[in-house]
Amino acid sequence: MKITDIRATTVAVPLEAPLLHSNGAHWGRFVRTIVEVEADNGLVGLGEMGGGGESAEAAFRALAPYLEGHDPFELEALRFKIANPTASLYNNRTQMLAAIEFACIDLIGQHLGVPAYDLLGGKIRDTVPFASYLFYRYPGPKAAEVRTPEQLVAHARALKEEHGFSVHKLKGGVFPPGYELECYLALAEAFPDDRLRYDPNAVLSMDEGLRFGKAIEHLNNDYLEDPVLGLEGLRLVRERVNVPLATNTVVVNFEQLAANVLRRSADVVLLDTTFWGGIRACVKAAGVCETFQVGVSVHSSGELGIQLATMLHLGAVLPNLTYAADAHYHHLADDVIEGGKLRYVDGRIPVPTGPGLGVRLDRDKVAEYVELYRELGGYPYDRDPGRPGWYPLVPNERWADPTVTLSEL
C-alpha cells in the first residue's frame, strides 16, 4: 500500500453558542481542516486539524511530494519525513504530522480490517468517560447565555441530565477570579457527589492562583489546571496548595515531559493527539507518565468527529487514564461524519469498532460546512467579539464585567 494523494478541506461547523475563554472566544463555530490521504488500493484515510483556510489547505498540498509513494505503515519514517525535530524549528509541522498520522492509522486499519485501537496495543475499555466542560458563553440561536452562578449550575444540570456527566470542568479566566470562585463553589454545592476541575488557561497571577487553590482545597477536585503560567509557576503553586495540578499548555512534548519528571510541576498531563503530533506520541507519553506516576487525562482542542475518534482510540488503550477526558464535542450543533454526532451514554462515549478510526465522512455535511466557511470565514481565537479591541494580559487584569448581561454586548 502506497500513498498517492492528499487533500485538505476547510469547514466551519456551528456551535450551540459562542464560548468564552481566557484568551478570547470561539465565535459560534469551529473552523477545522479535514485531511484525506488516498492510497493506491483505493482506500482513503481521514485526519483533522484545528484552524484552516486557504493557507492550511495549501500547506497540506505542499506535502504531497513528501507523501507520494510513502507506505502508511512506516509511521516512524513519516515522523521524520514530515516533522524532523530540527527542521520543524523552521516550519512547525507537528500538527500537520498529527493529521496525516491519523489518516495513515485509518488507512492501516481499513487495509487490515481492524480498528485503530488494535494497532495501538488493544483496547482495555469499551467506552471513554468525559467531563462536562462548562464555558461561560454568549447566547446562541437556541442556547441561553452562561454568566451567573445560577446560569452555570442550570447549564451543568441540563448537560448532566442529557449526557450523564459526573465530572464538571469549568473553563475560566474570563471574569475576575473571585467571581469565578463563587461560580465554582456553586457547582460544588449543586453536585456534591460529582468531581470538579477548573482551568483559567494560565492567566491568574501567582497571588490569585494561590488564593483560588487554597479556597477549593476542601472540595471534590480532580485537579486545578494551568492556574498560572509556566512549569516554574505551577511548581510554586503545587508546593503551597493541596490540590493536584494539571497542564495541557506547558507539557506538550517529550522534553517538557522530562523536565516535569525531574522537577515535578504538574501532577496530571492532558495529552492532545494534535499538540503531541499524533496518537502514537500520546501513547508513548502515557507510558512515561505511567513509569513516573504522573497522571494522564485527554485534552480537547475543539474536535469534530474525526479527531474525537482519535481521542477515543487513545482512551481505549491507556491503562493509566484515570481521569475523565475533555471534549468540546457536546457544544457542537452538528458534525461531518456519517450518522451525525457520536452520542454520550452515562457520561461516556463508546469507542468506534469499525476498521481504522471507525468514522467516515458525510459528504453532504462536508459540502454544507464548506459553504458555511466560505460565507463566514475564520475568526481570531485570541479576540472576544463582545469586547472590540480587547486582548488579555498574562497575568490578566482585563476581566469581563460579570454584572453586564452578555446578550447586551
C-alpha positions as CSV (number, residue, x, y, z in Angstrom):
1,M,0.0,0.0,0.0
2,K,1.4,3.4,-1.1
3,I,0.1,6.9,-0.7
4,T,-1.0,8.5,-4.0
5,D,-2.7,11.8,-3.0
6,I,-3.6,14.1,-0.1
7,R,-6.5,16.5,0.1
8,A,-7.4,19.2,2.6
9,T,-10.8,20.8,3.1
10,T,-11.7,23.6,5.5
11,V,-15.1,23.5,7.1
12,A,-16.9,25.7,9.7
13,V,-19.3,23.7,11.9
14,P,-21.7,25.7,14.2
15,L,-21.6,25.6,18.0
16,E,-24.7,25.9,20.0
17,A,-23.4,29.3,21.3
18,P,-20.2,31.3,21.3
19,L,-17.8,30.0,24.0
20,L,-15.6,32.4,26.1
21,H,-12.2,31.6,27.4
22,S,-9.3,33.5,28.9
23,N,-7.7,34.4,25.6
24,G,-10.9,35.3,23.7
25,A,-13.7,33.2,22.3
26,H,-14.9,30.5,19.9
27,W,-17.1,32.7,17.8
28,G,-20.1,30.3,17.4
29,R,-18.3,27.8,15.2
30,F,-15.3,25.6,14.9
31,V,-13.1,26.0,11.9
32,R,-11.3,22.7,11.1
33,T,-9.3,21.3,8.3
34,I,-10.3,17.8,7.1
35,V,-7.4,15.8,5.6
36,E,-7.9,12.9,3.3
37,V,-4.9,10.6,2.4
38,E,-5.6,8.3,-0.6
39,A,-3.7,5.1,-1.2
40,D,-3.1,3.0,-4.3
41,N,-5.6,0.4,-3.2
42,G,-8.5,2.9,-3.3
43,L,-8.7,3.4,0.4
44,V,-8.9,6.9,1.9
45,G,-7.7,7.7,5.5
46,L,-9.1,10.6,7.4
47,G,-7.4,13.2,9.5
48,E,-8.3,16.5,11.1
49,M,-6.5,19.7,12.2
50,G,-7.7,22.8,14.0
51,G,-7.9,26.1,12.1
52,G,-7.9,26.1,8.4
53,G,-8.5,28.2,5.3
54,E,-6.5,28.6,2.1
55,S,-3.2,28.7,3.8
56,A,-3.7,25.3,5.6
57,E,-5.1,23.7,2.5
58,A,-2.0,24.9,0.6
59,A,0.3,23.7,3.3
60,F,-1.1,20.2,3.1
61,R,-0.9,20.2,-0.7
62,A,2.7,21.2,-0.4
63,L,3.4,18.0,1.5
64,A,2.2,15.8,-1.4
65,P,5.8,15.3,-2.7
66,Y,6.8,14.1,0.7
67,L,4.0,11.6,0.8
68,E,3.6,10.2,-2.7
69,G,4.8,6.6,-2.7
70,H,5.1,6.5,1.1
71,D,3.9,3.3,2.8
72,P,1.4,4.3,5.5
73,F,2.7,1.5,7.7
74,E,6.0,3.4,8.0
75,L,4.9,5.8,10.7
76,E,8.3,6.4,12.3
77,A,9.7,7.3,8.9
78,L,6.7,9.6,8.4
79,R,7.5,11.4,11.6
80,F,11.0,12.4,10.4
81,K,9.9,13.0,6.9
82,I,7.2,15.5,7.9
83,A,8.4,16.9,11.3
84,N,12.2,16.4,11.6
85,P,12.9,17.8,15.0
86,T,15.4,20.4,13.9
87,A,13.8,21.3,10.6
88,S,10.5,21.8,12.4
89,L,12.0,24.7,14.2
90,Y,11.5,26.5,10.9
91,N,8.2,25.0,9.7
92,N,6.2,24.0,12.8
93,R,4.7,20.9,11.2
94,T,3.8,19.0,14.3
95,Q,0.0,19.5,14.0
96,M,0.1,18.7,10.3
97,L,2.0,15.5,11.1
98,A,-0.7,14.6,13.6
99,A,-3.5,14.9,10.9
100,I,-1.5,12.8,8.5
101,E,-0.7,10.2,11.1
102,F,-4.4,9.9,11.9
103,A,-5.1,9.3,8.3
104,C,-2.3,6.7,8.0
105,I,-3.6,4.8,11.0
106,D,-7.0,5.0,9.5
107,L,-5.6,3.5,6.2
108,I,-3.7,0.7,8.0
109,G,-6.8,-0.2,10.0
110,Q,-9.0,-0.3,6.9
111,H,-6.4,-2.3,5.0
112,L,-6.1,-4.9,7.7
113,G,-9.8,-4.8,8.7
114,V,-9.1,-3.9,12.3
115,P,-9.9,-0.9,14.5
116,A,-7.2,1.6,15.3
117,Y,-7.0,0.5,19.0
118,D,-5.8,-2.9,17.8
119,L,-2.9,-1.2,16.2
120,L,-2.1,0.6,19.4
121,G,-1.9,-2.4,21.8
122,G,-5.6,-3.4,22.0
123,K,-8.4,-1.8,24.0
124,I,-8.8,-2.2,27.7
125,R,-12.1,-0.3,27.9
126,D,-15.1,-0.1,25.5
127,T,-16.1,3.4,26.5
128,V,-14.2,6.6,27.5
129,P,-15.5,8.9,30.2
130,F,-15.8,12.6,29.6
131,A,-16.2,15.8,31.7
132,S,-19.0,18.2,31.1
133,Y,-16.6,21.1,30.0
134,L,-18.5,24.1,31.0
135,F,-18.0,27.5,29.4
136,Y,-19.2,31.0,30.0
137,R,-20.9,31.8,26.8
138,Y,-22.9,34.4,24.8
139,P,-26.4,33.4,23.9
140,G,-26.8,31.3,20.7
141,P,-29.8,30.8,18.4
142,K,-31.1,28.0,20.7
143,A,-28.9,28.4,23.8
144,A,-29.0,30.9,26.7
145,E,-26.1,32.9,28.0
146,V,-24.0,31.4,30.8
147,R,-22.7,34.2,33.1
148,T,-24.0,33.9,36.6
149,P,-23.6,31.1,39.1
150,E,-27.2,30.2,38.7
151,Q,-27.0,30.0,35.0
152,L,-23.8,27.9,35.2
153,V,-25.4,25.4,37.6
154,A,-28.5,25.2,35.4
155,H,-26.4,24.6,32.3
156,A,-24.4,21.9,34.1
157,R,-27.6,20.2,35.4
158,A,-29.0,20.2,31.9
159,L,-25.8,18.6,30.5
160,K,-25.8,16.1,33.3
161,E,-29.4,15.1,32.6
162,E,-28.8,14.8,28.9
163,H,-25.4,13.2,28.8
164,G,-24.8,11.7,32.2
165,F,-21.7,13.7,33.2
166,S,-20.4,13.2,36.8
167,V,-17.3,15.3,36.3
168,H,-17.6,19.0,35.7
169,K,-14.8,21.2,34.3
170,L,-15.2,25.0,34.4
171,K,-13.2,26.9,31.7
172,G,-12.4,30.1,33.5
173,G,-10.1,33.1,33.1
174,V,-13.0,35.3,31.8
175,F,-14.4,37.1,34.8
176,P,-12.5,38.2,37.9
177,P,-11.1,35.3,39.9
178,G,-13.2,35.9,43.0
179,Y,-16.3,35.8,40.9
180,E,-15.3,32.6,39.2
181,L,-14.6,31.1,42.6
182,E,-18.2,31.9,43.5
183,C,-19.3,30.0,40.4
184,Y,-17.1,27.0,41.2
185,L,-18.3,26.9,44.7
186,A,-21.9,26.9,43.4
187,L,-21.1,23.9,41.2
188,A,-19.7,22.1,44.2
189,E,-22.8,22.8,46.3
190,A,-25.2,21.8,43.5
191,F,-23.3,18.5,42.7
192,P,-21.8,17.3,46.0
193,D,-21.2,13.8,44.7
194,D,-19.5,14.8,41.4
195,R,-15.9,15.7,40.8
196,L,-14.7,19.2,39.7
197,R,-11.9,20.8,37.9
198,Y,-11.0,24.4,37.0
199,D,-9.0,25.8,34.1
200,P,-8.2,29.5,33.7
201,N,-5.7,28.9,31.0
202,A,-2.7,30.2,33.0
203,V,-3.9,33.9,33.3
204,L,-4.0,34.1,37.0
205,S,-1.3,35.9,38.9
206,M,0.7,33.9,41.5
207,D,-1.3,35.5,44.3
208,E,-4.6,34.8,42.6
209,G,-3.7,31.2,41.8
210,L,-2.7,30.5,45.4
211,R,-5.8,32.2,46.7
212,F,-8.1,30.2,44.4
213,G,-6.3,27.0,45.1
214,K,-6.4,27.4,48.8
215,A,-10.1,28.3,48.7
216,I,-11.1,25.0,46.9
217,E,-8.9,22.5,48.8
218,H,-11.9,21.1,50.7
219,L,-13.8,20.3,47.5
220,N,-14.1,17.1,45.5
221,N,-11.5,18.3,43.0
222,D,-9.9,16.3,40.2
223,Y,-7.3,19.0,39.7
224,L,-6.5,22.7,39.2
225,E,-5.4,23.1,35.6
226,D,-2.9,25.7,34.5
227,P,-3.8,28.3,37.1
228,V,-0.6,30.2,36.4
229,L,1.9,30.4,33.5
230,G,4.8,28.0,33.1
231,L,6.3,25.0,34.7
232,E,8.0,27.0,37.4
233,G,4.8,28.9,38.2
234,L,2.9,25.6,38.5
235,R,5.7,24.2,40.8
236,L,5.4,27.1,43.1
237,V,1.6,26.7,43.3
238,R,1.9,23.0,43.8
239,E,4.2,23.5,46.8
240,R,1.6,25.6,48.6
241,V,-1.8,24.2,47.5
242,N,-3.2,20.8,48.5
243,V,-4.9,20.2,45.1
244,P,-3.4,18.2,42.2
245,L,-2.2,20.5,39.4
246,A,-2.6,19.7,35.7
247,T,-1.4,21.1,32.4
248,N,-2.1,21.0,28.8
249,T,0.0,24.1,27.9
250,V,3.5,23.5,29.2
251,V,3.9,19.8,28.9
252,V,3.2,19.2,25.2
253,N,6.4,17.4,24.1
254,F,8.9,14.9,25.5
255,E,11.5,17.4,26.5
256,Q,8.9,19.2,28.6
257,L,7.7,15.9,30.0
258,A,11.2,15.0,31.0
259,A,11.5,18.4,32.8
260,N,8.3,17.8,34.6
261,V,9.5,14.3,35.7
262,L,12.8,15.7,37.0
263,R,11.3,18.7,38.8
264,R,7.6,18.0,39.3
265,S,5.3,20.9,38.5
266,A,2.2,19.1,37.2
267,D,0.6,16.0,38.7
268,V,-1.5,15.4,35.6
269,V,-0.7,15.8,31.9
270,L,-3.6,16.3,29.5
271,L,-2.4,14.5,26.3
272,D,-3.7,16.0,23.0
273,T,-3.5,13.9,19.8
274,T,-2.8,17.1,17.8
275,F,-0.5,19.0,20.1
276,W,1.8,16.0,20.6
277,G,1.9,15.1,16.9
278,G,-0.3,12.1,16.7
279,I,-2.0,9.2,18.6
280,R,1.3,7.2,18.9
281,A,3.2,10.0,20.5
282,C,0.4,10.3,23.1
283,V,0.7,6.5,23.8
284,K,4.4,6.9,24.3
285,A,4.0,9.9,26.6
286,A,1.4,8.0,28.6
287,G,4.0,5.2,29.1
288,V,6.5,7.7,30.5
289,C,3.7,9.1,32.8
290,E,2.9,5.6,34.0
291,T,6.6,4.9,34.8
292,F,6.9,8.1,36.9
293,Q,3.4,8.2,38.4
294,V,2.3,11.3,36.5
295,G,-1.5,11.3,36.0
296,V,-3.0,11.2,32.5
297,S,-6.1,12.8,31.0
298,V,-7.0,13.7,27.4
299,H,-7.2,17.3,26.2
300,S,-9.7,18.7,23.8
301,S,-8.7,21.2,21.2
302,G,-12.1,21.7,19.5
303,E,-12.6,18.5,17.7
304,L,-15.1,17.2,15.1
305,G,-15.8,13.5,14.9
306,I,-12.6,12.5,13.2
307,Q,-10.3,13.9,16.0
308,L,-12.8,12.7,18.6
309,A,-12.3,9.2,17.2
310,T,-8.5,9.6,17.7
311,M,-9.2,10.6,21.3
312,L,-11.5,7.6,21.8
313,H,-9.0,5.1,20.4
314,L,-6.3,6.7,22.6
315,G,-8.5,6.5,25.7
316,A,-9.3,2.9,24.9
317,V,-5.7,1.7,25.2
318,L,-4.3,3.7,28.1
319,P,-4.3,1.7,31.4
320,N,-3.4,4.9,33.3
321,L,-6.3,7.0,32.0
322,T,-7.7,7.6,35.5
323,Y,-9.4,10.9,34.7
324,A,-12.4,11.7,32.5
325,A,-11.3,13.2,29.2
326,D,-12.2,16.7,28.0
327,A,-14.3,17.3,24.9
328,H,-15.9,20.4,23.4
329,Y,-17.9,17.9,21.4
330,H,-21.3,18.4,23.1
331,H,-21.1,22.1,22.3
332,L,-21.3,21.3,18.6
333,A,-24.6,21.7,16.8
334,D,-23.6,19.1,14.2
335,D,-20.8,17.0,12.7
336,V,-19.4,16.0,9.4
337,I,-19.3,12.2,10.0
338,E,-21.9,9.6,8.8
339,G,-24.6,9.1,11.3
340,G,-24.2,12.5,12.9
341,K,-22.7,13.2,16.3
342,L,-21.4,10.4,18.4
343,R,-23.5,10.0,21.5
344,Y,-22.8,10.0,25.2
345,V,-24.1,7.2,27.4
346,D,-23.8,7.8,31.1
347,G,-21.1,10.4,30.5
348,R,-19.1,8.1,28.3
349,I,-18.8,7.7,24.5
350,P,-18.4,4.2,23.1
351,V,-15.1,3.6,21.2
352,P,-15.7,3.1,17.4
353,T,-15.3,-0.6,16.5
354,G,-15.1,-0.2,12.7
355,P,-11.9,-0.6,10.8
356,G,-9.4,2.2,11.2
357,L,-10.7,5.2,13.1
358,G,-14.2,3.8,12.6
359,V,-15.8,7.0,11.2
360,R,-16.4,8.1,7.6
361,L,-17.3,11.4,6.1
362,D,-20.9,12.5,5.3
363,R,-20.1,14.2,2.0
364,D,-23.3,16.3,2.1
365,K,-22.4,17.7,5.6
366,V,-18.9,18.4,4.4
367,A,-20.3,20.4,1.4
368,E,-22.7,22.3,3.7
369,Y,-20.0,23.4,6.1
370,V,-17.5,24.2,3.3
371,E,-20.1,26.7,2.2
372,L,-20.6,28.0,5.7
373,Y,-16.8,28.5,5.9
374,R,-16.8,30.4,2.6
375,E,-19.7,32.6,3.9
376,L,-18.3,33.3,7.4
377,G,-14.5,32.7,7.1
378,G,-12.3,32.1,10.1
379,Y,-12.2,34.0,13.3
380,P,-9.4,35.2,15.7
381,Y,-9.3,32.7,18.6
382,D,-7.5,35.3,20.7
383,R,-10.2,38.0,20.5
384,D,-13.6,38.4,22.0
385,P,-16.4,39.5,19.7
386,G,-18.2,41.2,22.6
387,R,-15.2,43.3,23.6
388,P,-13.8,45.0,20.5
389,G,-10.1,46.0,20.9
390,W,-9.7,43.8,24.0
391,Y,-6.9,41.4,24.5
392,P,-5.7,39.7,27.7
393,L,-2.5,40.2,29.6
394,V,-0.7,37.4,31.3
395,P,-1.3,37.6,34.3
396,N,-4.6,39.1,33.3
397,E,-6.2,42.1,34.8
398,R,-8.6,43.0,32.0
399,W,-11.6,40.8,33.1
400,A,-15.1,40.8,31.6
401,D,-17.7,42.5,33.8
402,P,-19.9,39.8,35.3
403,T,-22.7,42.4,36.0
404,V,-23.2,43.0,32.3
405,T,-25.7,40.7,30.6
406,L,-23.8,39.0,27.8
407,S,-26.8,39.3,25.5
408,E,-26.4,43.1,25.7
409,L,-22.9,43.1,24.3
